[in-house]
Amino acid sequence: MDTVLRPLGWLSSIARLLRNAILYRVLPTTDGVWFVGRGKLFVSDEDNRGRVLRACGGVSQPIISFSWKKAITIFEPTIVIDIGSNYGEIAFFSRYPKDCIIYILEANPLLIPYLERSRATHSDGARMHIFRHLVSDDSRAIKFTVDQKWSGTSSAIGHIGDPNNRFKGEGPESFKEISATSTTIDDILEGQLDSQLRNLVFKIDVEGFEGRVLQGMKKTLHRADCFVGIVEFDTEFLARAGTPAEDVLALMSSVGAVARFKPSGELETINPLEWVDRARRQPIHCDLIFTSDQERLSELRAPALLRRLSELRAPALLRRHIR
């Protein structure tokens, strides 16, 4: 058993694997995960996060995986963008409409070969485009920190440490700083006709640069007939990126509705002013649903049973930082 998973115990590990196999049709393999009917997800066994993904059957965030697939079904996107894909466990988790183009963006060069291998096996791989891009609000040279122990905390905000092995698992911290060139979603999609950008589904998980990514895709959001996105929201990391939480919430609220899951599985629209006040009192880390069509939020609700089962998903090291 992987040392990074010892806090779970055997019974919890087996329960989680069974849940994922039944609910999500996923099975671990020797070099990754088999998404039945979709393709394979390849991961590195030298990366603690890769090992965790394999042990979880590729579903380390059950609610996010469920919400992504539900959004694809409901919104029938013509464009899908996974920004900060890591190994692509979200992008490769679903099948897509036949006229949909999928963009997979990841700044960590170590993960690109695994993304390419996974794309080659996916049923919709011919319409998937993988880019090694650091996505931001402009185009410039920028330093990017590769986390060689836990790939999910590679970032443009510098080192994200785990001195007490809370979430990265055992082993020494190891970072490598590389040079990267940033770009924006507006620039990437500039050549797309408005007719191709009817319905947009996206995910942003970039360790604090979420606000900058949103700044650089405002034109795209306005051009889309409708959109829904899953956006990671971490007040500490946003501040390190120079985009305070209140600025990010204000930007999102000016374009669409912002919501988060309640324990019941329902989605509730959040009040930005209340959240700003809350963020001043204590750090916030969660995933937000961001959409142009507030009336359809109820369709994205997660069953209460799934919310309860999701508690099986993670040892202590994953509960907050399965990025």
C-alpha positions in Angstrom: 0.0 0.0 0.0 1.3 3.5 -0.9 2.8 5.2 2.2 0.9 8.3 1.3 -2.4 6.5 1.9 -1.6 4.9 5.3 -3.9 7.3 7.3 -6.9 5.8 5.5 -6.5 2.2 6.6 -7.4 -0.8 4.4 -11.1 -0.7 4.9 -11.5 3.0 4.0 -9.3 2.5 0.9 -11.4 -0.5 -0.3 -14.7 1.4 0.5 -13.5 4.4 -1.6 -12.4 2.2 -4.5 -15.8 0.3 -4.5 -17.7 3.6 -4.4 -15.8 5.0 -7.3 -16.0 1.9 -9.4 -19.8 1.7 -8.9 -20.7 5.4 -9.2 -18.1 6.6 -11.7 -17.1 3.5 -13.6 -13.4 3.8 -12.9 -10.8 1.2 -12.0 -7.2 1.6 -11.0 -4.5 0.0 -13.2 -0.8 -0.5 -12.8 0.1 2.8 -14.5 -3.0 4.9 -13.9 -6.8 4.6 -14.1 -9.2 3.1 -16.5 -12.3 5.4 -17.1 -14.6 2.7 -18.5 -16.1 3.8 -21.8 -13.9 6.9 -22.0 -10.2 6.0 -21.9 -7.2 5.7 -19.6 -5.7 8.2 -17.3 -1.9 7.9 -17.0 0.0 9.1 -13.9 3.5 9.1 -12.5 4.2 6.8 -9.7 7.1 9.1 -8.6 4.7 11.9 -7.8 2.7 11.5 -4.6 -0.4 13.1 -6.2 -0.1 10.6 -9.1 -0.1 7.7 -6.7 -3.1 9.1 -4.8 -5.0 9.5 -8.0 -4.3 5.9 -9.0 -5.3 4.6 -5.6 -8.6 6.7 -5.7 -9.5 5.4 -9.2 -9.0 8.9 -10.6 -11.8 10.4 -8.4 -10.1 12.3 -5.7 -12.8 15.0 -5.7 -16.1 13.2 -6.1 -18.3 16.3 -6.0 -16.2 18.1 -8.6 -16.1 15.0 -10.9 -19.9 14.7 -10.6 -20.5 18.5 -11.2 -18.2 18.5 -14.2 -20.1 15.6 -15.9 -23.5 17.1 -15.0 -22.5 20.4 -16.5 -21.4 18.7 -19.7 -24.7 16.9 -19.9 -26.9 20.0 -19.1 -25.1 22.8 -21.0 -24.0 20.7 -24.0 -20.9 22.8 -24.5 -19.3 23.7 -27.8 -16.1 24.7 -26.0 -14.6 23.1 -22.9 -11.5 24.4 -21.1 -9.6 22.7 -18.3 -7.2 25.3 -16.9 -4.7 23.8 -14.6 -5.5 20.2 -15.6 -2.7 18.4 -13.6 -3.0 14.8 -14.9 -6.4 15.6 -16.6 -8.6 13.6 -14.2 -11.4 16.0 -14.8 -11.0 16.6 -18.5 -10.7 12.9 -19.3 -13.5 11.9 -16.9 -16.3 12.6 -19.4 -17.5 12.1 -22.9 -18.3 15.3 -24.9 -20.8 16.4 -27.5 -19.8 15.6 -31.1 -19.3 19.3 -32.0 -17.4 20.2 -28.8 -13.7 21.3 -28.8 -11.8 20.6 -25.6 -8.8 22.6 -24.5 -6.5 21.2 -21.8 -4.0 23.6 -20.3 -1.2 22.7 -17.9 1.9 24.7 -17.1 4.0 21.9 -15.5 6.1 20.4 -18.3 6.5 17.1 -16.4 2.8 16.3 -16.8 2.5 16.9 -20.5 3.6 13.4 -21.6 1.0 11.8 -19.3 -1.7 14.1 -20.7 -0.7 13.2 -24.3 -0.8 9.5 -23.5 -4.2 9.8 -21.9 -5.6 11.8 -24.8 -4.5 9.1 -27.2 -6.8 6.6 -25.5 -9.8 8.8 -25.0 -12.9 8.3 -27.1 -13.0 12.1 -27.9 -9.2 12.5 -28.1 -9.2 13.8 -31.6 -11.0 16.9 -30.5 -8.8 17.5 -27.5 -6.0 20.1 -27.7 -3.3 20.1 -25.0 -1.2 23.2 -24.4 1.7 23.7 -22.0 0.5 27.2 -21.0 0.6 29.2 -17.8 -2.7 31.0 -18.0 -3.0 34.5 -16.5 -4.3 38.0 -17.4 -1.5 39.0 -19.8 1.4 37.6 -21.9 4.8 37.9 -20.3 7.7 35.9 -18.9 7.0 34.6 -15.5 8.6 32.2 -13.0 6.8 29.0 -12.3 7.6 26.7 -9.4 7.3 22.9 -10.1 6.5 20.9 -7.0 8.3 17.6 -7.6 6.8 15.9 -4.5 3.1 16.8 -5.0 2.4 18.1 -8.6 -0.9 19.7 -7.6 0.8 22.5 -5.8 3.1 23.6 -8.7 2.3 27.3 -9.0 3.2 30.8 -10.2 2.9 32.1 -6.6 6.1 30.4 -5.5 6.6 27.5 -3.0 3.5 26.0 -1.4 5.0 24.1 1.5 3.8 21.2 3.6 6.3 21.1 6.5 4.2 18.7 8.6 3.3 16.3 5.8 -0.4 17.3 6.2 -1.4 16.7 2.6 1.6 15.8 0.4 2.4 12.6 2.1 5.8 11.3 3.1 9.2 12.3 1.7 11.2 15.5 1.5 9.9 18.7 -0.2 11.4 19.3 -3.7 10.9 22.3 -5.9 12.3 23.5 -9.2 11.8 27.0 -10.6 11.4 27.3 -14.3 10.8 30.1 -16.8 7.4 30.2 -18.4 5.4 32.5 -20.7 1.9 33.4 -19.7 -1.1 33.8 -22.0 -4.8 34.5 -21.6 -7.9 32.5 -22.5 -9.1 35.5 -24.6 -5.9 35.2 -26.7 -6.2 31.4 -27.0 -9.8 31.6 -28.2 -9.4 34.8 -30.3 -9.8 33.0 -33.6 -12.9 31.1 -32.5 -16.1 32.4 -34.2 -18.9 33.4 -31.9 -20.9 30.6 -33.4 -18.3 28.1 -32.1 -18.4 29.7 -28.6 -22.1 29.2 -27.9 -21.9 27.2 -24.6 -18.8 27.2 -22.5 -17.9 24.8 -19.6 -14.6 25.4 -17.8 -12.6 24.6 -14.7 -9.9 26.8 -13.1 -7.5 25.3 -10.6 -4.2 27.2 -10.7 -3.1 27.7 -7.1 -4.0 31.4 -6.6 -3.9 32.6 -10.2 -7.7 32.0 -10.5 -8.4 35.8 -10.4 -5.8 36.5 -13.0 -7.2 33.8 -15.3 -10.7 35.3 -14.9 -9.4 38.7 -15.8 -7.8 37.3 -18.9 -11.0 35.6 -20.1 -13.6 38.4 -19.6 -14.0 38.8 -23.3 -14.7 35.1 -23.7 -17.2 35.1 -20.9 -19.1 37.9 -22.5 -19.0 36.3 -26.0 -20.4 33.0 -24.8 -24.2 32.5 -25.0 -24.0 30.8 -21.6 -21.2 29.4 -19.4 -20.7 27.4 -16.3 -17.3 27.0 -14.5 -15.8 25.4 -11.5 -13.4 27.7 -9.8 -11.1 26.9 -6.9 -11.2 29.7 -4.3 -8.4 30.0 -1.8 -8.1 33.4 -0.1 -4.5 33.0 1.0 -3.3 32.0 -2.4 -5.3 34.7 -4.2 -3.7 37.3 -2.0 -0.2 35.9 -2.8 -1.1 36.3 -6.5 -1.9 40.0 -5.9 -5.7 39.4 -6.4 -7.5 39.8 -3.1 -10.6 37.7 -2.6 -13.0 40.7 -2.7 -11.7 41.7 -6.1 -12.2 38.2 -7.5 -15.7 37.9 -6.1 -16.6 41.4 -7.5 -15.3 40.3 -10.9 -17.3 37.1 -10.9 -20.4 38.7 -9.6 -20.3 41.4 -12.3 -20.4 38.7 -15.0 -22.6 35.9 -13.6 -23.9 34.2 -10.5 -21.5 32.6 -7.9 -22.6 29.6 -5.8 -21.3 26.8 -3.6 -22.6 23.5 -2.5 -24.5 23.2 0.8 -24.3 20.0 2.8 -27.6 18.9 1.4 -26.1 19.0 -2.1 -28.1 22.0 -3.1 -26.3 25.0 -4.6 -26.8 28.3 -2.9 -25.9 31.7 -4.4 -23.3 33.4 -2.3 -23.4 37.0 -1.1 -20.0 38.6 -2.1 -20.2 41.1 0.7 -20.8 38.4 3.4 -18.0 36.3 2.0 -15.5 39.2 2.0 -16.3 39.8 5.6 -15.9 36.1 6.4 -12.6 36.0 4.5 -11.3 38.8 6.7 -12.0 36.7 9.8 -10.6 33.4 8.6 -9.1 31.8 5.4 -11.5 30.2 3.0 -10.7 27.3 0.7 -13.5 25.8 -1.4 -14.7 25.3 -5.0 -17.2 27.7 -6.4 -19.7 27.3 -9.3 -19.8 30.3 -11.6 -22.5 30.6 -14.2 -24.2 33.0 -16.6 -27.5 31.3 -16.0 -28.5 31.4 -12.4 -31.9 29.7 -13.1 -30.1 26.5 -14.0 -28.1 26.2 -10.8 -30.6 23.8 -9.4 -30.0 21.4 -12.2 -26.4 21.0 -11.0 -27.3 19.9 -7.5 -25.4 16.9 -6.1 -27.5 14.2 -4.5 -27.3 14.2 -0.7 -26.2 10.6 -0.7 -23.2 11.5 -2.9 -22.3 14.3 -0.5 -22.3 11.8 2.4 -20.3 9.2 0.4 -17.8 11.8 -0.6 -16.6 11.8 3.1 -15.1 8.4 2.3 -12.8 10.0 -0.3 -9.8 11.2 1.5 -7.3 10.7 4.3 -6.4 13.7 6.4 -3.7 14.7 3.9 -6.3 15.1 1.1 -9.2 16.8 2.8 -8.1 20.3 2.0 -5.4 20.0 -0.5 -6.2 17.4 -3.2 -5.4 20.0 -5.8 
